[in-house]
Amino acid sequence: MPATAKTCSPSRRSASTFPRASQLSNEAPLASRRAFLKRSASVLLVSGMSGSLLSACGGGNLDADQPATPRLASVDNFRDLAGAAAGYPTVDGKQMRRGAFYRANALTLNTTDRATIDRLGIASVYDLRTPGEITRTADILPSGATTQTLNVLGIADFVAPNFETTGAAVAFMESQARGYVTGAAQRAAYGALLTSLAEGPGAQLFHSNAGKDRAGWVAALLLSIANVPLDVIMQDYLLSNVYLAPSIETQTNRLRAQDGDAIASAEAPLMNVQENYLQAGFDQVQAIYGTMVSYLTQGLGVSQTTIDTLHSRLVV
């Protein structure tokens, strides 16, 4: 299990064993993003919550009464949305609630892992993949869980295109992130998902194919609603590179053997996540809607009541 750092005050930076955001040195964009996220937080959250979402803290201590979320060999990007142990801190000194929401890649559960996940009491699974992806890799559901498909991309199937340069692959991934904000199908599906997560009983799980892009955007939205600092949201996003590392290595080696080093290098950005992918989505929100709450309410059609309900479920 990836190590976690000690809980810290939202107003202080602390060392973290999570992968850290690597490109936060440009002061002008930072000032703009800080203002954007502060404006969003002031409307999103209940009275009395404030503070900069650019503060960084790295998770919580592993308390004896809060067992670690299990690692699943057959679903390697499965994790608790709230992070490790005591849960991610919020900017007002609270913590996220563990055991409420989980995120994952496709549920290719083996027998052992299914028995493990069954103990978590997951009541609902939301599949964000296209019909073609689901046909190729059907979910193996936790016992007793209902399932709902929400085709985020609004297309029959998704197969990543081939690229000959790293730059082209990076540009594609950034455009996908912007599309989560601008696309009609994406906005409808994400709005429906957030509403279902707020209203659904029991623990809930959402997932995409690799659990890093479509599911990664959902996780970032929920962490924003919980008022988790931006640095922590970014660290959580980048953790897919840690959880998926063996899978990424296997895919890279296979691609290198089939098509050579140049193609393997060019297509590497498709297999991982980079800070600029998530930032492209946040920047698109700011450019079109100005604040996160406007994106949620106007872009996704989520009511303020739903946002408040999600916040209550997300935070202890």
N, C-alpha and C positions, 0 to 999 in steps of 0.2 A: 504494500500500500504506500503511495507517495507520502512522504513525511509532511507534517503540518507545522506551522509556526505558532508561537504563543499568541493568545488574544491580546490586542493592544487598543489603546484609546484611538478613536477615529481621528483625532487631531494630530496624531503623531505618526511618523513613518517608522516601520520596524523591519528588521531583517526577516526574510521569508525564504523557506525552502521551495516555494512554488516558483515556476518560471516567471520572471518579472517582465513587465512591459519594457521594451527596449528602445522605444523611439519617443520618449516623452520630454525631449529637450527643446523643442521648438516653442518658445514662450508665447508668440502671438496666437497660434492655433490653440495652445493650452488655455490661454485666457478666454478665448471664445468658447471652448468646450466647457470650461468651468462655469461660465455664465449660463450657458445653455442648460447644463445639468442642474445648476442651482435653481433656475427658474422652473424646471421640470419638477424638482423635488418639492418646491414650495407649494405646488398645486396637487401633486400626487399624494402627498402624505398627510396624515391627520395632524391637527394643530399641535404645535410645539416641537415638531421635527425640523431640524435644519442642519446646515453644515456642508462643507465641500465634498463632493463625491470624488475628488481627486486625492483624498487621503488614502493611505495604503495600510492595510492590516492583513495578516495572513492566516486566517482560520482560528481554530481553537485547540485547547488542550484535550487530550484523549482521557476523559474521565472514566472511572471504573464503571459508573452506571450508564454510560453511553457507549455501547460496543461499536466498533468500527463497521462501516458499511461493507458487506462482503465483496471481495473481488470475484468476478465470474470469468473463468477461463474461456468460456464459449461466447460471452458477450463482453468484450474487453473494455468497452467505453461506458459500462454501466456504473452509475454513481448517484449519490444523494445530491439533489440540487443545492442543499444547504451547506455542502462542504463536509469537512471532517469533524468528528467528535462533537465539540460543543456548538458547532455551527458558525457560519461566517458572521462577523460583527457588522452592525449597521452604524451609520454615522452618528446616531444619537445614543450609542452605547448599549444597544440591545443586541440580540442574537437571532439568527434565523432558526426556524424550527426544523429539526431533522425528522425524517420519516414521513414527511407529508408528500413530497414530490420527488420523483426519480427521473433521470434522463439516461438514454442508452442509444446504442446502435441497434441494428436489426436483431430480433430476439431469436437467435439460433441456439437456444438453450439445450445443453446436453442434460442427461438424466441427473447428474450430481448438482449442476447449477440450478435446475428447475426445483429440486428439493430445497435448495438454499433460498431461492427467491420466494418460494411459497411461504416461508416463515415471516416475510415482511408484510404480508397481508395486503398486497396491491389489489385494489378493487377495479381499476379502470386502466386500459392501455390505449394510447392515442398514437396511431401510425401516420406519420407525415409523408410517406413515400408515394410515388406514382403507382398506378395499377401494374405496370410492367415490372417494376422493382419488387412489388409484393408477389407477383406470379413467380418470379425467379427465386425468391427467398421468402417463404411464408413464415410468419411468426409462430413460435411455440409459446403459448400464453401461460402465465402463472395460473395455478389452479384457482377457479372461481372468478377470474377477472373477465370483465366485459371488454370488448374492443370496438374502436371507432376509427375509421380511416378519414384523414383530412389531407387531400392531395394539394399540398402547398404550392407546387409548381403549376398545377392546372393543366398538365399535359399527360398523354397516355403513358409515356415512358421517359426515363432519363438515363442516358449513357454519356459520360463525360467525353467531350470531343478530344481529338488528338492535337497536340501542340508541338511545334518544332523549337520553340524558344521558351525560356523561363518567364520572360517578360509577358509573353502572350498568355501563359497559364495564370500568372498572377493577375493580369488584367481581367481575365474571365472570372476568377474567384471574387474579385472586387465587384464586378458587375452583378454577379449573383447576389451578393450582400445588398447592393443597392436595390436590386429587384425585390427583395423582401419588403422594402418600404414603398416602392412605386407600383408594383404589379397588382392588378385587381384580384387575381386568384390568390396570390400570397396574402394580401390584406384580409380577404374574406376568410381564408383558412386560419390565419393566426388569430383573428378576432373571435372566431367560433371556438378555437382551442382555449383561449384565455377565459372565455365565458364558461366553458365546460369544466375547466380546472377549478374555477371559483365555486361552481354549483355542485360538482360531483362529490359524493360521500367517500370517505376513506382515503387511503394512500393511492396516488395516481402516478402513472409513468407515461412519458412521451418519448418518442424516438424517431429518428430518421434512418438512413442507410448506414452511415458511418457514425452518426451521433455527434457530428462536429459542426455542421453548417446550418441546416434547417433547425435541428434541435439546439444547436449552439445559440442561434438567434433567440429562440424561445427562452432559453436559460438566461440570456443577457437581459431580456425584457423583465422577467420575473425578479431577477436580482436588483434591477433598477427600481421596480415597484417596492421591493423590500428596503430600499435605500441603502444598499451595500455600496461601499466606496468604489469609484470607477477603477482604481488600480486592482482591486480584488476581483471585480467583474472581468477585467482583462486577464488576470492570472488564472481564473477559473476557465475562461475560454481557451487559454493556451494549454491547459492541462490535458486536452485531447491528444496533444503530441506525446505526452508521457504515457497515458493509458493505451494509446494505439501504437506505441513504438515498435513492438514486435511485429504487428500486422503491417505497418508501414515498411519495415525492413524486408519482410517477405514479399510484398508487392513490388518494391524497388528491385530486389534481386531477380524476380521473375521477369520484370520489364527489361532489365539490363541484359538478361540472357536471351530474350526474344528479339530485342530491337537495338541493343547497344547502349553504351554509356551516355551518349549525347541525348537520346530520347528519354532515358531514365532520368537524367538531370532536368531536362526541359519539363517533364510532367510531374516532378516532385512536388510543386506547389499544389497540385490537385489532391495530394494524399494527406497533407497536413493543414494546420491552421497558422495564420500569421496575424499579428496585431493589426496590420493594415486592412485585413478583411473585415473584422468587426468594426474598426474605425470608419470604414467606408459606409457601413450601415448607419452608424450614429451620425456621421456627417450628412447623410441623405435625410435623416429625420430632421436635423437642424435646418437644412436648406429649405425643406418643403413646409415643415410644420412649426419650426421655431422651438418647440418644447416637446419633451417626451409625452406629456399628458395630452397634448393636442394630437400627436400621432396615435396614441391609444384610443382616444375618444372620437376624433374625426376620421383618422385614417383606417382604424380597425373597427370602429363602431362599438367600442367597449364602453359601457356606462360607468359613471363615477362610482356607483354602488358596487359594481363588479370589481373595480380597482380596489376599493376599500375592503371588500371581502377577501380578495387575494392577499392584500397586505396583512390582514388579520390571520390568515392561514399560514403565511410565510414567516411571520415574526413572533417570537415568544414574548 
